[in-house]
Amino acid sequence: MKIGFIGCGSMGGAMLEGILQSRLSSNDIWIYEDSLKRREELIDNYKINIALDMKEMTEECKIIFLAIKPHICYSVLEEIKEKLDGKILVSVAAGVTIDAIEDIIGDDKKVIRIMPNTPACVGEAMTSLTPNRNIEEDEKKEVAYLLEGFGKVEEVEERMIHAVIGASGSAPAYVFMFIEAMADAAVLKGMPREKAYKFASQAVLGAAKMVLETGVHPGQLKDMVCSPGGTTIEAVTELEKRGMKAAVVGAMIKCMEKSEEMSKK
């Protein structure tokens, strides 16, 4: 199987790294990237094939990942649309709907819209997958196999994509802020910065794993840690007083609304 990436910035690079680590060799992957500096980085880091013509690369590869910014997505689609017969186009472009893609390349083409997140580079992404009506079951499984090389995959209806972006696509940024705040507090009490990040990060990783593997409601797991009159309930009370849940919900709603706004452009 040969796959191609049109664009390979932070998200495309994270996906590329995950696929290389667990699914395909560098010989099976082609990249088209405008930036000369980025092309040189990709060659040095991954020894992958660099394409200088995106149309030729599209013709050569079976699966094409469109990992570019939304504002240039449409011009790229115009350029490659004649080469997409029998190919699977996998779009990572935020805010670009399947209908918008089909309006340019035709509604007879095979399109999958995905929304991964940057933990792909460490094999722990959460990726949504939304196929159009032309995707066969075996083709969907083939793409899912690649995506599972860097994390978990769930098929969702396209109408849910805005919730996916809020809860998963953008969520690593919220978590990084939380870890940073936890570490700052530990440093304030005398813990070295390196150790503070390690303790805070492992706590977040372990807590997330408990939710996923036990199936117990997060609120119930929280209650299990809160001993009567103890340290944890003191912290939880302060977080509630300062509106932690409301702040997180409000931030995610803003994120989802921005995604909806981008889809209308």
C-alpha positions as CSV (number, residue, x, y, z in Angstrom):
1,M,0.0,0.0,0.0
2,K,1.3,3.5,-0.9
3,I,-0.1,6.5,0.9
4,G,0.5,10.2,0.4
5,F,0.4,13.3,2.5
6,I,-0.4,16.6,1.1
7,G,0.9,18.9,3.8
8,C,2.8,17.7,6.8
9,G,2.7,20.3,9.6
10,S,2.1,19.6,13.3
11,M,-0.9,17.3,12.8
12,G,0.3,15.6,9.6
13,G,3.7,15.1,11.2
14,A,2.1,13.5,14.3
15,M,0.1,11.1,12.1
16,L,3.1,10.3,9.9
17,E,5.2,9.5,13.0
18,G,2.6,7.1,14.3
19,I,2.1,5.3,11.0
20,L,5.9,4.9,10.5
21,Q,6.3,3.5,14.0
22,S,3.6,0.8,13.7
23,R,2.2,0.4,10.2
24,L,4.2,1.2,7.1
25,S,7.9,1.7,6.1
26,S,9.2,5.0,4.8
27,N,9.3,3.5,1.3
28,D,5.5,3.3,1.3
29,I,4.9,7.0,2.2
30,W,5.1,10.0,-0.1
31,I,4.9,13.6,1.1
32,Y,4.1,16.8,-0.8
33,E,5.1,19.8,1.2
34,D,5.5,23.4,0.0
35,S,8.0,24.5,2.6
36,L,11.6,23.7,1.6
37,K,12.7,23.8,5.2
38,R,10.0,21.3,6.2
39,R,10.9,19.0,3.3
40,E,14.5,18.9,4.5
41,E,13.4,18.1,8.0
42,L,11.2,15.3,6.9
43,I,14.0,13.7,4.8
44,D,16.5,14.1,7.7
45,N,14.1,12.7,10.3
46,Y,12.2,10.0,8.5
47,K,14.0,9.2,5.2
48,I,10.6,9.3,3.4
49,N,9.8,10.0,-0.3
50,I,9.3,13.7,-1.2
51,A,7.0,14.5,-4.1
52,L,7.5,17.7,-6.1
53,D,4.2,17.4,-7.9
54,M,1.0,16.7,-5.9
55,K,-0.9,15.5,-8.9
56,E,1.7,12.9,-9.8
57,M,1.8,11.8,-6.1
58,T,-2.0,11.5,-6.0
59,E,-2.0,9.3,-9.1
60,E,0.7,7.1,-7.6
61,C,-0.8,6.6,-4.1
62,K,-4.0,4.7,-3.1
63,I,-4.8,6.8,0.0
64,I,-4.2,10.5,0.1
65,F,-4.2,12.4,3.5
66,L,-5.1,16.0,3.0
67,A,-3.4,17.5,6.1
68,I,-3.5,21.2,5.2
69,K,-5.0,24.4,6.5
70,P,-8.7,24.9,5.6
71,H,-8.1,28.1,3.7
72,I,-5.9,26.4,1.1
73,C,-7.9,23.2,1.0
74,Y,-10.1,24.2,-1.9
75,S,-7.4,25.2,-4.3
76,V,-5.6,22.0,-3.6
77,L,-8.7,20.0,-4.3
78,E,-9.2,21.8,-7.6
79,E,-5.6,20.8,-8.6
80,I,-5.8,17.1,-7.8
81,K,-9.5,16.3,-8.5
82,E,-8.8,14.8,-11.9
83,K,-6.4,12.3,-10.3
84,L,-8.8,11.0,-7.6
85,D,-10.7,8.2,-9.5
86,G,-10.4,5.1,-7.5
87,K,-8.4,6.8,-4.7
88,I,-9.4,7.4,-1.1
89,L,-9.2,11.0,0.0
90,V,-8.8,11.4,3.8
91,S,-9.3,15.0,4.9
92,V,-8.0,16.4,8.1
93,A,-8.9,20.0,7.2
94,A,-10.9,21.5,10.1
95,G,-14.2,23.1,9.1
96,V,-14.2,21.6,5.6
97,T,-17.3,19.4,5.2
98,I,-17.7,16.3,3.0
99,D,-20.3,18.2,1.0
100,A,-17.8,21.0,0.4
101,I,-15.2,18.6,-0.8
102,E,-17.7,16.8,-3.1
103,D,-18.8,20.1,-4.6
104,I,-15.2,20.4,-6.0
105,I,-14.1,16.9,-6.7
106,G,-17.5,15.3,-7.5
107,D,-19.9,13.2,-5.5
108,D,-18.7,10.0,-7.1
109,K,-15.3,10.1,-5.3
110,K,-14.3,8.3,-2.1
111,V,-13.9,10.7,0.8
112,I,-13.3,10.1,4.5
113,R,-13.2,13.0,7.0
114,I,-11.2,12.5,10.1
115,M,-10.3,14.5,13.2
116,P,-7.2,13.2,15.1
117,N,-5.3,15.0,17.8
118,T,-1.6,15.6,18.3
119,P,-1.0,12.7,20.8
120,A,-0.8,10.7,17.5
121,C,3.0,11.3,17.7
122,V,3.1,9.1,20.9
123,G,0.6,6.5,19.7
124,E,-2.3,7.9,21.9
125,A,-4.5,9.9,19.5
126,M,-8.3,9.9,19.5
127,T,-9.5,10.1,16.0
128,S,-13.0,10.4,14.6
129,L,-13.8,8.8,11.2
130,T,-16.6,9.8,8.9
131,P,-16.9,8.1,5.5
132,N,-19.0,9.3,2.6
133,R,-21.5,7.0,0.9
134,N,-18.9,5.8,-1.7
135,I,-16.6,4.2,0.8
136,E,-16.8,0.4,1.0
137,E,-16.5,-1.4,4.3
138,D,-13.1,-2.9,3.5
139,E,-11.8,0.6,2.5
140,K,-13.0,2.0,5.8
141,K,-11.3,-0.8,7.7
142,E,-8.1,-0.1,5.7
143,V,-8.0,3.5,6.7
144,A,-9.0,2.7,10.3
145,Y,-6.1,0.3,10.4
146,L,-3.7,3.1,9.5
147,L,-5.3,5.4,12.1
148,E,-5.1,2.8,14.8
149,G,-1.4,2.8,14.3
150,F,-1.3,6.0,16.4
151,G,-4.3,5.6,18.7
152,K,-8.0,4.9,19.0
153,V,-10.6,5.4,16.3
154,E,-14.3,5.8,16.4
155,E,-16.7,6.3,13.5
156,V,-19.1,9.2,14.0
157,E,-21.8,11.0,12.0
158,E,-20.5,14.2,10.5
159,R,-22.9,16.3,12.6
160,M,-20.9,15.3,15.7
161,I,-17.6,16.6,14.3
162,H,-17.9,19.9,16.3
163,A,-18.2,18.0,19.6
164,V,-15.3,15.8,18.6
165,I,-13.1,18.9,18.0
166,G,-14.1,20.3,21.4
167,A,-13.8,17.1,23.4
168,S,-10.7,15.6,21.6
169,G,-9.2,17.6,18.7
170,S,-8.4,20.7,20.8
171,A,-8.5,19.0,24.2
172,P,-4.7,18.3,24.5
173,A,-4.2,22.1,24.9
174,Y,-6.6,22.2,27.9
175,V,-4.8,19.2,29.5
176,F,-1.4,20.7,28.9
177,M,-2.6,23.9,30.7
178,F,-3.9,21.8,33.6
179,I,-0.6,19.9,33.9
180,E,1.3,23.1,33.8
181,A,-0.9,24.6,36.6
182,M,-0.5,21.5,38.7
183,A,3.3,21.5,38.3
184,D,3.4,25.3,39.1
185,A,1.7,24.6,42.4
186,A,4.1,21.8,43.2
187,V,7.1,24.0,42.4
188,L,5.6,26.7,44.7
189,K,5.9,24.1,47.5
190,G,9.5,23.3,46.7
191,M,9.4,20.4,44.2
192,P,11.9,20.7,41.3
193,R,10.2,21.6,38.0
194,E,11.2,18.4,36.2
195,K,9.8,16.2,39.0
196,A,6.7,18.3,39.2
197,Y,5.9,17.8,35.5
198,K,6.5,14.1,35.9
199,F,4.2,13.7,38.9
200,A,1.4,15.8,37.4
201,S,1.6,14.2,33.9
202,Q,1.6,10.6,35.3
203,A,-1.4,11.5,37.5
204,V,-3.4,12.7,34.5
205,L,-2.4,9.7,32.4
206,G,-3.3,7.2,35.2
207,A,-6.6,8.9,35.9
208,A,-7.6,8.9,32.2
209,K,-6.7,5.2,32.0
210,M,-8.9,4.4,35.0
211,V,-11.9,6.0,33.3
212,L,-11.3,4.1,30.1
213,E,-10.5,0.7,31.6
214,T,-12.9,0.6,34.6
215,G,-16.0,2.0,32.9
216,V,-16.8,3.7,36.2
217,H,-18.4,7.2,36.0
218,P,-15.7,9.9,36.5
219,G,-17.7,11.5,39.3
220,Q,-17.7,8.2,41.2
221,L,-14.0,7.8,40.7
222,K,-13.5,11.3,42.0
223,D,-15.6,10.4,45.1
224,M,-13.4,7.4,45.7
225,V,-10.4,9.7,46.1
226,C,-12.2,12.2,48.4
227,S,-11.8,10.9,52.0
228,P,-14.0,12.6,54.6
229,G,-12.2,15.7,55.9
230,G,-9.1,14.9,53.7
231,T,-6.8,16.8,51.4
232,T,-8.6,15.9,48.1
233,I,-12.0,17.1,49.1
234,E,-10.4,20.3,50.2
235,A,-8.9,20.8,46.7
236,V,-12.1,19.7,44.9
237,T,-14.1,22.2,47.0
238,E,-11.8,25.0,46.0
239,L,-12.0,24.0,42.3
240,E,-15.8,24.0,42.5
241,K,-15.7,27.4,44.2
242,R,-13.6,28.8,41.4
243,G,-15.9,27.4,38.7
244,M,-13.6,24.8,37.2
245,K,-16.4,22.8,35.5
246,A,-18.1,25.9,34.2
247,A,-14.8,27.2,32.8
248,V,-14.1,24.0,31.0
249,V,-17.6,23.7,29.6
250,G,-17.6,27.3,28.5
251,A,-14.2,27.0,26.8
252,M,-15.3,23.8,24.9
253,I,-18.6,25.5,23.8
254,K,-16.5,28.4,22.4
255,C,-14.3,25.8,20.6
256,M,-17.3,24.0,19.1
257,E,-18.9,27.3,18.0
258,K,-15.7,28.3,16.2
259,S,-15.7,24.9,14.4
260,E,-19.4,25.5,13.4
261,E,-18.5,29.0,12.1
262,M,-15.6,27.6,10.1
263,S,-17.8,25.0,8.4
264,K,-20.1,27.8,7.1
265,K,-17.4,29.7,5.3
